[in-house]
Amino acid sequence: MVAEIVNPKKVVLKSDVVDGPNARKVVINFPYLFEKKEFEGKERYSAIFNLGAVDGPNASQIRALKAAAAVAAKEKWGDKIPKDIVTPFKMGSHMNKNGPKEGFLDTDFYINAATDNQPNVVGRDPYTSLTDKRQCYAGCVVNASVNAYAWEYKGKTGAVMKRGVSFNLQNVQVVRQEKPIGGMAARPQDDFESLMEDVATGVDAGEAVFGAAEEEELDEALPF
């Protein structure tokens, strides 16, 4: 299944609802969806979308992104696309060049996307808006719609100083809330087990944390 191409420059990236070794999985990182942060010299809403290995389950989605970028470039520069353009495509090795970054393998393919206007962020029900950054954090598996556009930056003399293709971020849908990446506090379900069964049976779950033998071994190991 390929990414849904709504128009030649727009791509809707999709993650499969059920995870698995061959499932499509788009992971959001550095999400600034509810507040702006400086992005390429301007305060904008932005996010990184990690699609994993180029030849992995998201291969067709990566091809769709490249096709959309090519359409945008050709629309602006015709058949003579400059060779020095800045592309929106990066590999994990670029992210990790100054040291490993959590959530990025060197072989991961990712894009940046940004917008001046706050993107719509929804849950599995596309009619239910999410308004709290704790509902869409780094590590969530998402769907996202992006639109490719070509640009040029000119200096005071009118000479082109920089040019490239970027993605405008439009909408984000949270498919699954997985383990957070980075500084966000862990989800309660990652730290604690459910106590609902213990409540129903009257078992005191606290007694099972350390047995007497384990406590003695721990006391002997401590230097104080």
N, C-alpha and C positions, 0 to 999 in steps of 0.2 A: 504494500500500500504506500503510495507516494504522499507527500505533503499536499494539502489542498491549495491549489493556486487559484485565487479569486480573480486576480488580474495579473498581467505580466510582471508587475513590480511588487506585488503583495503576496506574502507567504504566510499561511497559518500553520505554525509548527504544532505537532500533535504528540502527546505521550499516551501510551496504552494504559488503560485503567488498571489492568491486572499486570503486576510485575513478573518478570521472568527473564531467562538468558537471552531471548530473542525479542524482547519487548522494546518498543521505542520509549526513550526516556530523555526528556529535556529538563535539565536541572537548572534552576535559577540561582545566581550568585550575585553578591553585592547589589541587592535590590534596593533601590530608592524610588519606591512607587507611591509613597504617601508624603514624602517631603523631598525637596530638591537638594541636590548636591552638585558641586562644581564638576562639570563634564566638558572636557576640551575647551576650557576657558570661559564657560558660561554655566549659570545655575540651571540645572535641568533635572527632570525625572529620568532615571536610567536603570539598566540592569544588564547583567551578563547571562547569556544562555549557553550552557554547556551541552553539546550533543554527543560527546564521547568520541570513539574512534571513527575515523573517516570511512572505514570499510565495515562499520558495525551496523546495528539495526536502523540507525538514522541516516544511512548513506543516501537514500533517495531524498531526504529532507535537506541534506547538505547540498546536493545537486540543485534542488529547487532554489535555495538561497543564492547560489552562484549564478543561476540563470536569471533571477530577478535583478541581481546586481549588474549583470551584463546588459540587460535591457535598459536599465537606468543610465549606464555609462554610454551606450550607443545613442540613446535619446539625446544626450547632451553634447557628445563629441563626434557623433557619426562613426564612420569606419576608422577614423584616426584617433583611437583611444590613447591618451598619453601613457607612457610606460612608467611614469613616476607617481601614479596616483596612489593615494592611501586607501587600502582595502579594509573592509570591516571584518575580515576573516583572520583569526589568530589560532595558534596552537598552544597547548598547555606548556610547551617548552618556553614560549615567550613569557607566559605568566610566571614561570618558575626560574627565570634567568638569574634572579638575585637570591634564589633559595626556594625550597619547596613551599607551595601554597596549598593549604588544605582544600580538597575538592577538585584538584586539577592534576591529572597525569600528563606527562610530556606529550603523549599521543592524543590527547583530547582536542577536539575542534570546538571553538566557541566563537560567538559574536557578541559585540556590544550593540545595544539599541537604546536610544534616548528620545525624549520628546519635551517640548516646551509646556504642553498641556498635560495635566495629570491623567495617566492612563486609567482605563476602567479595569478593576480587579474584582473577579468573581470567584465563587466556589464552584462545586460540581454543577449546581443549579445556576445557569448563566443569568438568571433573573435576581440572584441574591448577591448583592455587592459586599465585598469585604472592605472594612475601613480601618483595620488595626494591623500594623506591621508584624505582629506576632502571629497573624493568620497566613502571611505569605513572606517567609523568611528564607535566608540562604540555605539551600538543601531541599527545598520543596520541589516536587516534580510538577511541571506545569505544561499548559498549552499557551501559545503566545502568537499574536499576529503582529507582523512587522512589514514595513513598506520601504523599499530601496529608493534612494535618491542620490543624484550626483551633485557635487558642489565644487566651488572654487573660492579661494580666499585671495583677495587682491590687496596689495600694499598701497601706500599713499600715492605712488606714481601711476597706479592703475595696472602695474605688472602683476601677473599671477604668481603668488608666493607658494601656494599649496593647493592641491586639488585631490578629490577622492570620491569614494562612494560610501555611504553610511546607511544605517537602517533606522527608520523612525518607529518608535514603539507605540503600539495602539492599544491592545488589550491583553490581559493576562488572566488565565483561568487556573486555579489550583486544582490539580488532579489528586495529589497525595501529599500529606505532610509527613516527610521523612525526617531522619535525624538531622538536627541543625548543623550547619557548617560555620566555623568561626566563633566569634565571641558570644553569640546568643546562648542564654541558659538552656540546658537540656530540657526536653519535654518531660513532664512528670512520669509518663509511661515508660521513659527510658531509664528512670531511676528506681521506680517502684513497681511491684507486682500488684495485681488486683487483689483486694481483700474482701471482695463481695462474697466469695464462697465461705471464707472464714467467718464473716459476720452471720451468714445463714446457719452455720453449724455450731457457732458459739466457740470456735477455737481462738485462742489468744495468739495471734501471729507473731507477737513480739518475742515469745518464748523460743521461737525457732531460729532467731537470728544467730545466736551463739549457743552451742551446747557446752556443758561443763568442761569436757575434755579440751574443747577448742579454746575456752577461756584460760585454762591452765597453761596451754602451750603459748598463748599470747602473752601471759604474764611473764613467763620465763624468757621470752624473746626481747622484752622491753628493757632498756638500759636504766630505767628509773622506777 
